[in-house]
Amino acid sequence: MMGERIGITPKSWTMELHHGVLHLGKRWYVVSAEISSDGRAEGVRLDGPYSDREKAEARALQMRTDSD
């Protein structure tokens, strides 16, 4: 069953820290989570709000770079 998609997690996510951009209402957020080998999102965190998508995406990119 390893490598199989569980729940709503994207197939490309593995047991690593991932960052994405989320639009809620009129604001943008960066959502971060560690996806375990069984597909569970652990340590989910929401950062923001950001005034626009570009700022949120820039922050998500910075978070990805910082975690490498």
Backbone torsions as a table, in degrees:
resi	resn	phi	psi	omega
1	MET	NA	-8.8	-178.4
2	MET	-64.5	140.0	-179.5
3	GLY	86.2	-5.9	179.7
4	GLU	-83.7	144.7	-179.8
5	ARG	-70.5	133.4	178.5
6	ILE	-118.3	130.8	177.4
7	GLY	62.2	-134.3	-176.9
8	ILE	-105.1	12.6	-179.1
9	THR	-71.4	137.1	177.8
10	PRO	-61.2	145.9	-179.5
11	LYS	-60.4	-27.7	-176.7
12	SER	-77.3	-12.7	-177.4
13	TRP	-81.8	134.5	178.6
14	THR	-123.7	-168.6	-178.7
15	MET	-75.5	72.3	179.5
16	GLU	-145.2	169.7	175.3
17	LEU	-83.7	128.5	-178.3
18	HIS	-123.4	148.9	179.8
19	HIS	-129.7	137.2	177.1
20	GLY	-141.8	172.8	-178.3
21	VAL	-109.7	137.5	-176.3
22	LEU	-131.8	134.1	178.2
23	HIS	-104.8	120.3	178.2
24	LEU	-127.6	119.8	-178.8
25	GLY	64.3	-123.7	-179.6
26	LYS	-105.7	10.7	-175.3
27	ARG	-124.8	161.3	179.4
28	TRP	-112.7	144.5	-179.4
29	TYR	-134.1	158.4	170.6
30	VAL	-105.1	123.5	177.5
31	VAL	-104.6	133.0	-179.6
32	SER	-124.9	143.6	177.5
33	ALA	-158.1	150.1	171.0
34	GLU	-98.9	124.8	-178.6
35	ILE	-99.1	119.3	-178.5
36	SER	-75.7	169.4	-177.9
37	SER	-63.8	-21.5	177.6
38	ASP	-94.9	9.1	174.0
39	GLY	90.5	7.3	179.8
40	ARG	-86.2	136.2	174.6
41	ALA	-85.2	122.2	-179.5
42	GLU	-122.7	148.5	178.2
43	GLY	63.6	38.6	-179.3
44	VAL	-66.6	134.1	-176.7
45	ARG	-138.1	141.9	178.3
46	LEU	-116.4	121.1	178.3
47	ASP	-112.5	141.6	178.9
48	GLY	137.7	-161.2	8.5
49	PRO	-82.7	160.1	174.5
50	TYR	-114.9	147.9	-173.7
51	SER	-72.3	-24.6	178.9
52	ASP	-150.2	168.5	-176.0
53	ARG	-62.4	-40.3	-177.7
54	GLU	-60.0	-42.5	179.0
55	LYS	-66.5	-40.1	178.3
56	ALA	-65.8	-42.7	179.2
57	GLU	-65.7	-37.7	177.6
58	ALA	-63.3	-40.8	178.7
59	ARG	-66.9	-42.1	178.5
60	ALA	-61.3	-41.1	178.0
61	LEU	-64.1	-42.4	178.0
62	GLN	-62.5	-40.0	178.6
63	MET	-65.0	-40.3	177.9
64	ARG	-62.5	-43.8	-179.0
65	THR	-65.8	-41.8	179.8
66	ASP	-64.3	-31.9	-177.1
67	SER	-83.8	-9.2	178.9
68	ASP	-80.9	NA	NA
